[in-house]
Amino acid sequence: VFVVLLFLAYSFAAIGMILFGGVISRDPNNLHYQSLMEADDFVDNEYWANNFNDMISGMNVLFNMLVVNNWTNQAAGLEYATGTKLPVRLFFFSFHLLGVTGIGNVITSFIINAFFQQMSTIEQRHGPDEKVEGGTVIRGSRAIFDSSMITGTATGLKRETYIAKIKTKHMDVEVDERGALRELFS
């Protein structure tokens, strides 16, 4: 997710530098300076560093958009400075749609969904106690059985209760331990 987000932000920062590079500046000789001074929220909050004059500043603006942090003030500053609303709003709306809604919400929801599916699988592995023929009880991923008599043969073991366990090397491997124990003791 981070790499996709980084690629998207880099791409939009490059486009922002082409469209809005040099528009926001504190230099009174700048062509857009007087119109930018009319953007009260932008000037009052001193968002001068939030511009598309270089890649780092552009990435900063886009990060503010990702966390939905006063990006409307930034958009208003660019609208006043450029004198047009449509390109600025299309730029910010498209980044919001792709970055915040698309990547931030949809991909994150897929990751959360995968987590809950994995958690459900793990919980199924540790289900309720189950009795199997021969007196064996499967509890979680363990089978508790009487070792004095195995498959009808007297073993002569003094300790009567043993535990058999099938353990996977990795928790993300889909192995039905309960099914394997059920097959072993049936």
Phi, psi and chi 1 to 4 in degrees:
 res  aa     phi    psi   chi1   chi2   chi3   chi4
   1 VAL       -  -42.2  173.6      -      -      -
   2 PHE   -62.1  -41.8  177.3   73.6      -      -
   3 VAL   -66.4  -42.3  172.9      -      -      -
   4 VAL   -63.6  -42.9  174.4      -      -      -
   5 LEU   -64.6  -40.8 -151.0   55.7      -      -
   6 LEU   -63.8  -42.9 -174.2   64.2      -      -
   7 PHE   -62.6  -44.0  172.7   74.5      -      -
   8 LEU   -63.7  -45.4 -176.5   71.3      -      -
   9 ALA   -64.6  -40.7      -      -      -      -
  10 TYR   -62.7  -44.1 -176.6   83.4      -      -
  11 SER   -62.9  -45.9  -59.4      -      -      -
  12 PHE   -69.8  -33.0  -92.5   83.4      -      -
  13 ALA   -65.4  -39.1      -      -      -      -
  14 ALA   -65.4  -43.0      -      -      -      -
  15 ILE   -65.1  -40.9  -66.5  168.8      -      -
  16 GLY   -62.2  -36.7      -      -      -      -
  17 MET   -65.9  -36.1  -74.0  172.3   51.9      -
  18 ILE   -69.1  -44.8  -66.9  167.8      -      -
  19 LEU   -78.1  -42.8  -64.6  174.5      -      -
  20 PHE  -121.5    9.5  -48.4  116.5      -      -
  21 GLY   -63.5  129.8      -      -      -      -
  22 GLY    82.1   -2.2      -      -      -      -
  23 VAL   -73.7  -40.7  172.8      -      -      -
  24 ILE   -98.7  120.6  -65.3  177.2      -      -
  25 SER  -157.6  151.1  172.6      -      -      -
  26 ARG   -84.8   -3.6  -73.6 -172.8  176.8 -164.0
  27 ASP   -71.5  117.3 -177.9   12.6      -      -
  28 PRO   -64.9  -18.1   -8.2   13.4      -      -
  29 ASN   -82.3   -6.1  -64.0  -34.5      -      -
  30 ASN   -66.3  140.1 -173.3  -21.5      -      -
  31 LEU   -58.5  -33.0  176.9   65.7      -      -
  32 HIS   -97.7    1.4  -53.2  -76.3      -      -
  33 TYR   -60.8  -48.5 -177.7   76.9      -      -
  34 GLN   -64.4  -42.5  -70.3  -57.1  -38.0      -
  35 SER   -69.2  -31.8   56.3      -      -      -
  36 LEU   -67.9  -32.2 -178.8   60.4      -      -
  37 MET   -64.6  -17.4  -65.9  -51.6  -75.0      -
  38 GLU   -77.1  -17.6  -64.9  174.8   17.4      -
  39 ALA   -79.8   86.7      -      -      -      -
  40 ASP   -56.7  -49.8  -65.8  -27.9      -      -
  41 ASP   -62.4  -40.7  -70.7  -22.5      -      -
  42 PHE   -63.2  -46.9 -175.9   85.3      -      -
  43 VAL   -71.5  -44.2  174.5      -      -      -
  44 ASP   -62.5  -35.8  -68.2  -16.9      -      -
  45 ASN   -86.2    0.0  -69.5  -38.7      -      -
  46 GLU    53.4   55.4  -62.3 -176.9    7.5      -
  47 TYR   -89.2   30.9  -78.1  164.9      -      -
  48 TRP   -60.5  -34.2  -61.5  102.7      -      -
  49 ALA   -73.1  -17.2      -      -      -      -
  50 ASN   -86.4   89.7  -67.5  -12.6      -      -
  51 ASN  -148.3  179.6   56.4   55.3      -      -
  52 PHE  -113.3   32.4  -73.5   99.1      -      -
  53 ASN   -73.9  -26.3  -64.4  -13.4      -      -
  54 ASP  -146.1  171.9   56.1   53.5      -      -
  55 MET   -64.7  -42.8 -175.0   59.8   72.0      -
  56 ILE   -64.3  -44.2  -59.6  -62.4      -      -
  57 SER   -64.9  -39.1  -61.4      -      -      -
  58 GLY   -63.7  -41.1      -      -      -      -
  59 MET   -64.5  -34.7  -64.7  -75.7  -91.2      -
  60 ASN   -63.4  -43.8 -178.7   38.0      -      -
  61 VAL   -60.9  -44.1  171.7      -      -      -
  62 LEU   -70.7  -33.5  -62.8  173.1      -      -
  63 PHE   -63.9  -40.5  178.0   76.2      -      -
  64 ASN   -59.9  -35.7  -72.7  -22.2      -      -
  65 MET   -69.1  -39.3  -77.9 -158.2   61.5      -
  66 LEU   -62.2  -38.6  -79.0  175.5      -      -
  67 VAL   -92.0    7.7  -64.4      -      -      -
  68 VAL    51.0   54.6 -166.4      -      -      -
  69 ASN  -110.5   97.0  179.3   21.2      -      -
  70 ASN    50.9   33.1  -67.4  -23.6      -      -
  71 TRP   -68.5  -20.9   66.8  -88.5      -      -
  72 THR   -66.7  -34.8   53.2      -      -      -
  73 ASN   -65.0  -40.1  -67.1  -17.7      -      -
  74 GLN   -63.9  -44.3  177.8   61.8   43.7      -
  75 ALA   -63.8  -40.7      -      -      -      -
  76 ALA   -63.1  -39.8      -      -      -      -
  77 GLY   -61.4  -43.3      -      -      -      -
  78 LEU   -69.1  -34.8  -81.0  171.0      -      -
  79 GLU   -63.4  -45.3  -74.2  174.4    5.9      -
  80 TYR   -65.3  -42.4  -83.1  102.2      -      -
  81 ALA   -67.8  -41.2      -      -      -      -
  82 THR   -83.5  -24.0   59.4      -      -      -
  83 GLY    81.2    2.7      -      -      -      -
  84 THR  -128.7  144.7   59.8      -      -      -
  85 LYS   -98.4  -38.6  -69.8 -175.6  177.4 -175.7
  86 LEU   -59.3  -51.1 -174.1   62.3      -      -
  87 PRO   -63.1  -37.8  -14.4   21.8      -      -
  88 VAL   -66.4  -47.5  173.7      -      -      -
  89 ARG   -66.5  -39.1  -70.3 -173.3  179.8 -177.2
  90 LEU   -62.8  -41.8  -79.5  175.1      -      -
  91 PHE   -61.9  -51.1  178.9   80.6      -      -
  92 PHE   -68.4  -38.6  -81.1   93.1      -      -
  93 PHE   -66.1  -42.7  177.6   72.2      -      -
  94 SER   -65.9  -38.7   60.8      -      -      -
  95 PHE   -67.5  -39.7 -176.3   77.4      -      -
  96 HIS   -62.8  -43.5 -176.1   80.4      -      -
  97 LEU   -64.1  -46.6 -168.8   65.6      -      -
  98 LEU   -77.3  -46.8  -69.3  171.8      -      -
  99 GLY   -77.6  -56.1      -      -      -      -
 100 VAL   -76.9  -53.2  176.4      -      -      -
 101 THR   -74.9  -50.4  -54.3      -      -      -
 102 GLY   -67.0  -62.7      -      -      -      -
 103 ILE   -81.9  -49.1  -65.8  171.8      -      -
 104 GLY   -60.6  -39.6      -      -      -      -
 105 ASN   -99.9  -51.3  -69.2  -24.2      -      -
 106 VAL   -66.9  -51.5  174.7      -      -      -
 107 ILE   -66.3  -39.8  -67.7  179.4      -      -
 108 THR   -62.0  -38.0  -56.6      -      -      -
 109 SER   -66.7  -35.0   67.5      -      -      -
 110 PHE   -63.1  -40.2  -80.3  117.5      -      -
 111 ILE   -65.9  -43.0  -68.6  169.5      -      -
 112 ILE   -65.0  -40.6  -69.1  171.3      -      -
 113 ASN   -62.1  -42.7 -173.9   34.9      -      -
 114 ALA   -62.4  -38.2      -      -      -      -
 115 PHE   -61.5  -46.7  169.4   77.1      -      -
 116 PHE   -68.4  -32.9  -79.1  117.6      -      -
 117 GLN   -65.0  -42.2  -76.5  179.7  -19.4      -
 118 GLN   -64.5  -41.3 -170.6   67.3   24.7      -
 119 MET   -63.1  -38.2 -163.9  167.1   82.1      -
 120 SER   -64.7  -40.3  172.0      -      -      -
 121 THR   -62.6  -42.9  -58.9      -      -      -
 122 ILE   -65.4  -40.4  -69.3  169.9      -      -
 123 GLU   -66.0  -35.0  -73.7  173.7   -3.7      -
 124 GLN   -65.7  -32.1  -75.2  177.0   -9.7      -
 125 ARG   -65.2  -27.2  -69.7  178.5 -178.9  169.9
 126 HIS  -111.5   49.3  -56.6  -72.3      -      -
 127 GLY   -74.4 -167.4      -      -      -      -
 128 PRO   -69.4  162.2   24.1  -32.0      -      -
 129 ASP   -59.5  144.7  -71.5   -2.8      -      -
 130 GLU  -136.1  127.8  177.3 -177.8  -13.9      -
 131 LYS   -92.0  132.8  -81.3 -161.5  162.8 -152.4
 132 VAL  -114.1  155.8 -176.4      -      -      -
 133 GLU   -54.2  146.9   62.5 -176.9   81.9      -
 134 GLY    90.6    5.9      -      -      -      -
 135 GLY    85.8    7.0      -      -      -      -
 136 THR   -77.6  137.9  -57.9      -      -      -
 137 VAL  -116.2  125.4  176.0      -      -      -
 138 ILE   -97.0  118.5  -61.7  176.0      -      -
 139 ARG  -124.0  109.7 -178.1  175.4  -65.5  148.2
 140 GLY    67.9 -124.0      -      -      -      -
 141 SER  -107.0   24.2   60.2      -      -      -
 142 ARG  -123.7  150.0  -62.5  175.3  178.2 -170.7
 143 ALA  -117.2  125.5      -      -      -      -
 144 ILE  -103.4  124.0  -57.7  165.5      -      -
 145 PHE  -140.8  160.4   62.5   97.9      -      -
 146 ASP   -87.0  117.8  179.3   10.7      -      -
 147 SER   -87.4   -5.0   62.6      -      -      -
 148 SER   -72.8  -22.5   62.7      -      -      -
 149 MET  -139.6  111.1 -171.1   72.9   98.3      -
 150 ILE  -120.0  126.4  -62.6  178.4      -      -
 151 THR    47.8   42.7   62.6      -      -      -
 152 GLY    78.7    4.2      -      -      -      -
 153 THR  -110.3  130.4  -52.8      -      -      -
 154 ALA   -72.9  126.5      -      -      -      -
 155 THR   -92.8  -23.8   59.9      -      -      -
 156 GLY    80.3    6.6      -      -      -      -
 157 LEU   -72.6  138.1  -65.2  173.1      -      -
 158 LYS   -81.1  -39.8  -65.0  178.5 -177.7  172.8
 159 ARG   -78.9  124.2 -175.7  172.4  160.0 -158.5
 160 GLU   -87.9  -29.7  -68.3 -173.5    8.9      -
 161 THR  -108.2  125.4  -55.7      -      -      -
 162 TYR  -125.1  161.3  -82.2   84.7      -      -
 163 ILE  -122.6  128.4  -63.8  174.9      -      -
 164 ALA  -107.1  138.2      -      -      -      -
 165 LYS  -139.3  135.9 -178.3  174.7 -177.2  177.9
 166 ILE  -108.9  122.4  -64.7  178.0      -      -
 167 LYS  -122.3  130.0 -177.2  177.4  178.9 -175.9
 168 THR   -82.1  155.2   58.1      -      -      -
 169 LYS   -72.7  -34.7  -73.8 -173.3  175.3 -175.6
 170 HIS  -128.1  139.1  -56.5  -75.2      -      -
 171 MET   -68.3  -21.1  -73.3  -60.4  -70.0      -
 172 ASP   -86.1   -3.1   59.7  -19.4      -      -
 173 VAL   -79.9  127.4  175.6      -      -      -
 174 GLU   -82.1   92.3  -61.4  -66.6  -31.9      -
 175 VAL  -122.1  133.1  175.0      -      -      -
 176 ASP   -90.3   87.8 -176.2   14.3      -      -
 177 GLU   -61.7  -41.3  -66.8  102.3  -18.4      -
 178 ARG   -62.7  -41.3  -66.2  174.5   69.0   88.8
 179 GLY   -65.1  -39.6      -      -      -      -
 180 ALA   -65.7  -41.0      -      -      -      -
 181 LEU   -67.5  -39.3  -71.6  169.1      -      -
 182 ARG   -60.4  -42.7 -160.6  177.7  -55.2  111.4
 183 GLU   -68.2  -37.3 -175.5  178.0  -37.0      -
 184 LEU   -65.6  -39.2 -179.9   65.6      -      -
 185 PHE  -101.2    9.9  -74.0   99.3      -      -
 186 SER   -97.7      -  -65.4      -      -      -
